[in-house]
């Protein structure tokens, strides 16, 4: 599947629900191998934006273009062949084997009555191997740990063979160690040519795994660009209403340290 620069473009999009504007005037583009991290506080519209970016919500104005084609003119199968999406929450309901869960990612390439082919099985197994979890293929999905479930769901998305991954706070339910492992996987996937858009509550993640960052506040991007240019003490205070200190480590990577305020809670 050929990819050209700016193959995914967002042009001045907005979205309203029941007459209330959730976000407006959002524009950006991503290229092959880009990782865009969208930061911002709760309630600013990040999850709604993510659902618009993959076509789950229809935008009110503007355009979303995939390889020059308006997302509104693409079928669900066409979108699924281009975009893989992982929501914040995906509660397992049936004790399918892991390999069967991953094979569900081949749905965009099969008709309703088709059974997975040998080729589909090979793609599913390769997706598990890519993430280093092929040893789980015969286990029941419902018996896995939270971190393992997240990786299996990611393997299912990779099985779609999309060009773009859209991840809504992919590390929010993971422990500290699994957060870093997932970010390393995101780095490797980007290096292989996938483009990734993810939202996060953790500004540090922008320095760990992204080359583009947007900070969202009150339904708008207040800044967009490289991590070093965008993730500043001033922008973080503007977004989260707290003082933040940026510290540079010996390896030149920056970390964000929130500073305590003298806020008093009256009961």
C-alpha positions in Angstrom: 0.0 0.0 0.0 1.8 3.1 -1.2 2.1 6.1 1.2 3.0 9.7 0.3 3.8 12.5 2.6 0.9 14.1 4.3 -1.2 11.1 3.5 -3.4 11.9 6.4 -4.6 15.5 6.7 -7.0 17.2 9.0 -8.3 20.6 7.9 -10.1 23.0 10.2 -12.5 20.4 11.7 -15.1 21.0 14.3 -17.6 18.9 16.2 -20.7 19.8 18.2 -23.1 17.7 20.3 -26.6 18.8 21.2 -25.7 22.3 20.2 -22.6 22.4 22.4 -19.3 22.9 20.5 -16.8 20.2 21.7 -13.8 21.3 19.6 -13.2 23.6 16.7 -10.6 24.7 14.1 -8.3 21.6 14.5 -5.8 21.2 11.7 -2.7 19.0 11.3 -1.0 16.5 8.9 1.1 13.4 9.5 3.5 11.6 7.4 4.9 8.1 7.2 6.5 7.1 10.5 5.2 10.1 12.5 4.1 9.8 16.1 1.7 12.5 17.2 0.9 12.8 20.9 -2.2 14.8 21.8 -1.9 16.2 25.4 -4.5 18.0 27.4 -6.6 17.9 30.6 -9.8 15.9 31.1 -12.9 17.3 29.4 -11.1 19.2 26.7 -12.3 17.0 23.9 -9.4 14.6 23.2 -11.5 11.4 23.1 -14.2 13.0 20.9 -11.5 14.3 18.6 -10.0 10.8 18.4 -13.4 9.3 17.5 -13.7 11.9 14.7 -10.3 11.1 13.4 -11.2 7.5 12.7 -14.7 8.2 11.4 -16.7 7.0 14.4 -18.1 10.5 14.8 -19.0 12.7 11.8 -17.4 16.1 12.0 -19.6 19.2 11.7 -17.2 21.1 9.4 -13.8 20.8 7.8 -12.2 17.8 6.1 -10.3 14.7 7.1 -8.4 13.3 4.1 -6.8 9.8 3.9 -4.4 9.8 0.9 -6.4 12.7 -0.6 -9.8 11.0 -0.1 -12.4 12.5 2.2 -13.1 10.1 5.0 -16.9 10.8 4.6 -16.7 9.1 1.2 -15.0 6.0 2.4 -16.8 2.8 3.5 -16.3 1.3 6.9 -14.1 -1.4 5.3 -12.0 1.1 3.5 -11.5 3.1 6.7 -10.6 -0.1 8.6 -8.0 -1.0 5.9 -6.3 2.3 6.5 -6.8 3.1 10.2 -6.5 0.9 13.2 -8.2 2.2 16.4 -7.8 1.2 20.1 -10.3 2.9 22.5 -9.6 3.7 26.1 -11.7 0.7 27.3 -12.4 -2.6 25.7 -13.9 -5.0 28.2 -13.7 -8.7 27.1 -17.0 -10.5 27.0 -16.3 -14.0 25.7 -13.4 -16.4 26.5 -12.1 -16.5 22.9 -8.6 -17.9 22.4 -6.0 -15.1 21.8 -5.4 -16.2 18.2 -9.1 -16.0 17.5 -9.3 -12.4 18.9 -6.3 -11.4 16.7 -7.9 -13.0 13.6 -10.9 -10.7 14.0 -8.6 -8.0 12.7 -8.9 -9.6 9.3 -12.6 -8.7 9.1 -12.1 -5.7 6.7 -10.7 -8.2 4.1 -13.4 -10.9 4.5 -17.0 -11.2 3.6 -19.6 -12.1 6.3 -19.6 -15.8 5.3 -15.8 -16.1 4.7 -13.6 -18.2 7.0 -10.1 -17.0 7.7 -7.7 -18.3 5.1 -4.1 -19.7 5.6 -2.9 -16.2 4.6 -5.0 -14.6 7.3 -3.7 -17.0 10.0 -0.1 -16.2 8.9 -0.7 -12.5 9.3 -2.3 -13.0 12.7 0.6 -15.1 13.9 3.1 -12.6 12.6 1.2 -9.8 14.5 1.7 -11.7 17.7 5.3 -12.3 17.0 5.9 -8.7 16.2 4.7 -7.8 19.8 6.6 -10.8 21.3 3.4 -12.5 22.6 3.0 -15.5 20.3 3.3 -17.7 23.4 -0.2 -16.5 24.4 -1.9 -17.6 21.2 -3.8 -20.5 22.7 -4.7 -18.8 26.0 -8.2 -17.5 26.7 -8.3 -13.7 26.3 -10.4 -13.2 29.4 -7.7 -14.8 31.6 -5.0 -12.4 30.6 -3.5 -9.6 32.6 -4.4 -6.0 31.7 -1.1 -5.5 30.0 -1.4 -8.7 28.0 -4.9 -7.8 26.9 -3.7 -4.4 25.7 -0.9 -6.1 23.6 -3.4 -8.7 22.2 -5.8 -5.9 21.2 -2.9 -4.1 19.5 -2.0 -7.4 17.7 -5.6 -7.5 16.4 -5.2 -4.0 15.1 -1.9 -4.8 13.4 -3.7 -7.8 11.8 -5.8 -5.2 9.9 -2.5 -4.0 8.3 -3.4 -0.3 8.5 -1.2 2.6 7.7 -2.3 4.6 10.7 -2.8 3.7 14.3 -5.1 5.9 16.4 -4.8 5.1 20.2 -6.9 6.8 22.9 -4.8 7.0 26.0 -3.2 3.5 25.4 -1.2 3.5 28.6 -3.9 4.7 31.0 -4.6 1.3 32.5 -1.1 0.0 32.5 1.5 -0.1 35.3 4.7 1.9 35.1 6.7 -0.9 33.5 4.1 -1.8 30.9 3.7 1.9 30.0 7.3 2.1 29.0 7.1 -1.3 27.1 4.1 -0.1 25.1 5.9 3.2 24.2 8.9 1.2 23.0 6.6 -0.9 20.8 5.1 2.3 19.4 8.6 3.5 18.6 9.3 0.2 16.7 6.0 0.4 14.8 6.7 3.9 13.7 10.2 2.9 12.6 8.6 0.2 10.5 6.5 2.8 8.6 3.3 3.1 10.6 2.0 6.5 11.5 0.6 6.9 15.0 -1.8 9.3 16.7 -2.2 8.9 20.4 -3.7 10.9 23.2 -2.1 10.9 26.6 -2.4 12.4 30.1 1.4 12.2 30.6 3.5 15.0 29.1 6.6 12.8 29.6 5.3 10.4 26.9 5.7 13.2 24.3 9.4 13.2 24.9 9.6 9.3 25.0 7.9 8.4 21.8 6.7 11.2 19.6 8.1 13.6 17.0 5.0 15.8 16.9 2.9 17.1 19.8 -0.4 19.0 20.1 -1.6 20.5 23.4 -5.4 20.7 23.6 -7.3 23.1 25.9 -11.0 24.1 25.8 -11.6 22.3 22.5 -8.7 23.9 20.6 -5.0 23.2 20.0 -3.0 25.9 21.9 0.2 24.7 20.3 1.5 22.1 17.7 5.0 21.1 16.7 8.0 19.2 18.0 8.1 18.0 21.7 10.9 20.5 22.6 9.1 23.4 21.1 5.6 22.6 22.4 6.1 20.8 25.8 7.2 23.9 27.7 6.6 25.0 31.2 4.5 27.9 30.0 2.3 25.7 27.8 1.9 23.0 30.5 0.8 25.6 33.0 -1.7 27.1 30.4 -3.1 23.6 29.8 -3.2 22.1 33.3 -3.3 25.3 35.5 -0.4 24.1 37.6 3.3 25.0 37.7 5.6 22.5 36.0 9.3 22.2 36.0 11.1 20.7 33.0 14.3 18.9 34.0 16.9 17.6 31.4 18.5 14.3 32.2 22.1 13.3 31.3 20.9 11.6 28.1 19.3 15.0 27.0 15.8 13.7 27.5 13.4 16.0 29.4 11.0 15.0 32.2 8.1 17.0 33.6 7.8 17.5 37.3 4.5 19.0 38.6 4.9 21.4 41.5 2.6 21.3 44.5 0.4 24.3 45.0 -1.0 25.8 48.3 -4.6 24.8 47.4 -6.8 24.4 50.4 -9.9 22.2 50.3 -12.8 23.4 52.3 -15.1 20.6 53.6 
